[in-house]
Amino acid sequence: MTTIYFVRHAEPDYSNHDDFFRPLTDKGLKDRIKVTNYLLDKKIDIVLSSPYVRAVDTVADFAKNAGLNIETIDDFRERKIDSIWIEDFKGFCKKQWSDFNYKLTDGETLNEVQKRNIKALEEVLEKYNNKNIVIGSHGTALSTIVNYYDNSFSYENFEAIVGVMPWVVKFIFEDKKCISIEEIDMI
């Protein structure tokens, strides 16, 4: 059995519109301690993350306390919306969840995000079979992973977690077959 704890990042500073370098807020830095406290007794073997600063920083406190390094994997990055900041995020998300092939000019579809993340996940499952793994992630990327294994996860579920940061989802796999998905309450 392989257990993977996907950790959606803590609260980011949205005043920074650079998706890659967007840091955590002071609240986000404090809230990542909840993640650390939850994970410390889980016998984690490996810590992986999206390369985005907010995802790495959310799992960094845990990794430090557990004496583990963080390996970044580019394909676990968040969806690219477009090259410009969009104001109607909710409307955009609703449209993408109703059509997994919808995207803006310079962005990604949810279908593309899901395929990229699942490919990376399957490589992790192959490389780290029977390990306990933490992966620093993002709301949309993680939601598409949940949707891949449970297609009842829809826009309404996504909308319910938009403000939930950090958000932890525990997956259990037998080889590459997902046998369990559990949302963990960090409150």
Wavefront OBJ file of the C-alpha trace (Angstrom):
o trace
v 0.000 0.000 0.000
v 1.139 3.503 -0.825
v -0.326 6.401 1.134
v -0.186 9.886 -0.335
v -1.144 13.032 1.534
v -1.780 15.785 -0.997
v -1.527 19.129 0.773
v -3.145 22.099 -0.895
v -1.129 25.165 0.060
v -2.028 27.477 2.927
v -3.325 31.015 2.337
v -1.322 32.839 -0.378
v -0.741 36.555 -0.796
v -2.981 37.382 -3.771
v -1.503 40.876 -4.033
v 1.395 39.111 -5.779
v 0.073 38.195 -9.226
v 3.129 36.086 -10.128
v 1.708 32.572 -9.846
v 5.117 30.914 -9.409
v 6.508 33.237 -6.738
v 3.278 34.025 -4.819
v 4.196 33.623 -1.121
v 2.094 32.636 1.860
v 0.503 35.304 4.019
v 1.346 35.529 7.726
v -1.834 33.494 8.347
v -0.649 30.931 5.779
v 2.723 30.643 7.507
v 0.941 30.016 10.824
v -1.575 27.571 9.313
v 1.148 25.367 7.826
v 1.931 24.356 11.417
v -1.446 22.529 11.382
v -0.129 20.477 8.460
v 3.112 19.761 10.332
v 1.257 18.677 13.462
v -1.062 16.413 11.467
v 1.741 14.726 9.491
v 4.389 14.254 12.183
v 3.140 10.823 13.330
v 2.346 9.506 9.815
v 5.787 7.923 9.195
v 6.355 9.909 6.020
v 9.177 8.646 3.789
v 9.188 11.242 1.000
v 8.171 14.902 0.589
v 7.418 16.117 -2.919
v 5.895 19.375 -4.098
v 4.818 21.552 -6.939
v 7.693 23.991 -7.525
v 5.453 26.996 -6.753
v 6.610 28.899 -3.655
v 3.300 28.674 -1.764
v 3.144 24.870 -2.180
v 6.779 24.320 -1.146
v 6.460 26.688 1.813
v 3.328 24.907 3.058
v 5.160 21.567 3.416
v 8.587 23.037 4.301
v 7.965 23.235 8.053
v 6.920 19.584 8.131
v 9.912 18.503 6.020
v 12.294 20.382 8.295
v 10.792 18.851 11.448
v 10.839 15.365 9.918
v 14.416 15.742 8.655
v 13.346 15.236 5.032
v 14.250 17.096 1.848
v 11.632 18.411 -0.561
v 11.854 17.260 -4.166
v 9.935 19.498 -6.554
v 8.108 18.015 -9.525
v 7.104 20.525 -12.182
v 4.089 18.540 -13.377
v 2.404 18.967 -9.973
v 2.188 22.732 -10.628
v -1.128 24.569 -10.647
v -3.211 25.171 -13.746
v -2.167 28.097 -15.899
v -5.190 30.364 -16.255
v -3.747 32.903 -18.713
v -0.843 35.314 -19.041
v -2.941 38.079 -17.504
v -4.773 38.312 -14.166
v -8.502 37.606 -14.527
v -11.069 39.304 -12.313
v -13.979 36.848 -12.667
v -12.243 33.776 -11.233
v -15.510 32.156 -10.145
v -17.116 32.502 -13.584
v -13.975 31.184 -15.264
v -13.854 28.152 -12.939
v -17.520 27.358 -13.443
v -17.017 27.415 -17.219
v -13.950 25.146 -16.982
v -15.711 22.615 -14.743
v -18.668 22.482 -17.147
v -16.282 21.972 -20.095
v -12.984 20.256 -19.203
v -11.611 21.380 -22.603
v -12.286 25.119 -22.102
v -9.335 27.456 -21.700
v -8.327 31.052 -22.207
v -5.868 31.996 -24.951
v -2.678 31.298 -23.004
v -3.987 28.891 -20.381
v -4.615 25.202 -19.759
v -7.793 23.158 -19.829
v -8.751 21.107 -16.767
v -8.284 18.082 -18.992
v -4.642 19.088 -19.598
v -4.073 19.809 -15.901
v -5.581 16.456 -14.920
v -3.533 14.466 -17.444
v -0.300 16.202 -16.391
v -0.939 15.645 -12.675
v -2.068 12.026 -13.084
v 0.998 11.232 -15.199
v 3.238 12.688 -12.468
v 1.292 10.823 -9.784
v 1.621 7.494 -11.607
v 5.382 8.033 -11.891
v 5.516 8.709 -8.133
v 3.471 5.573 -7.437
v 5.873 3.507 -9.515
v 9.014 5.023 -8.007
v 7.864 5.073 -4.371
v 5.625 2.006 -4.128
v 4.631 1.119 -0.532
v 5.867 4.444 0.876
v 4.118 7.218 2.795
v 4.348 10.393 0.751
v 3.475 14.067 1.140
v 2.883 16.170 -1.982
v 2.545 19.964 -1.810
v -0.213 20.900 -4.234
v -2.870 23.403 -5.328
v -6.654 23.654 -5.241
v -7.388 23.108 -8.916
v -4.615 20.589 -9.545
v -5.658 18.523 -6.525
v -9.353 18.787 -7.427
v -8.670 17.349 -10.883
v -6.823 14.444 -9.265
v -9.762 13.747 -6.945
v -12.103 14.009 -9.959
v -10.000 11.482 -11.905
v -10.541 8.817 -9.233
v -14.042 9.958 -8.213
v -15.881 11.572 -11.116
v -18.676 12.705 -8.798
v -16.267 15.437 -7.608
v -17.671 18.424 -9.498
v -17.681 22.212 -9.655
v -19.819 22.327 -6.499
v -17.160 20.344 -4.607
v -14.427 22.562 -6.036
v -16.333 25.702 -5.048
v -16.666 24.333 -1.499
v -12.868 24.056 -1.117
v -11.861 27.316 -2.853
v -11.323 29.023 0.508
v -10.050 25.935 2.363
v -6.325 26.436 2.856
v -4.560 24.270 3.733
v -6.618 21.336 2.470
v -5.310 17.779 2.885
v -6.564 14.783 0.924
v -5.306 11.302 1.815
v -5.162 8.729 -0.975
v -4.387 5.041 -0.488
v -3.193 3.014 -3.471
v -2.546 -0.656 -4.135
v 0.083 -0.354 -6.843
v -1.569 2.253 -9.120
v -5.154 1.495 -8.118
v -6.753 4.078 -5.820
v -8.657 2.263 -3.089
v -9.475 5.159 -0.756
v -9.804 8.966 -0.760
v -10.311 10.879 2.485
v -10.494 14.627 3.031
v -8.730 15.614 6.256
v -10.155 18.438 8.376
v -7.333 20.836 9.291
v -9.506 23.071 11.497
l 1 2 3 4 5 6 7 8 9 10 11 12 13 14 15 16 17 18 19 20 21 22 23 24 25 26 27 28 29 30 31 32 33 34 35 36 37 38 39 40 41 42 43 44 45 46 47 48 49 50 51 52 53 54 55 56 57 58 59 60 61 62 63 64 65 66 67 68 69 70 71 72 73 74 75 76 77 78 79 80 81 82 83 84 85 86 87 88 89 90 91 92 93 94 95 96 97 98 99 100 101 102 103 104 105 106 107 108 109 110 111 112 113 114 115 116 117 118 119 120 121 122 123 124 125 126 127 128 129 130 131 132 133 134 135 136 137 138 139 140 141 142 143 144 145 146 147 148 149 150 151 152 153 154 155 156 157 158 159 160 161 162 163 164 165 166 167 168 169 170 171 172 173 174 175 176 177 178 179 180 181 182 183 184 185 186 187
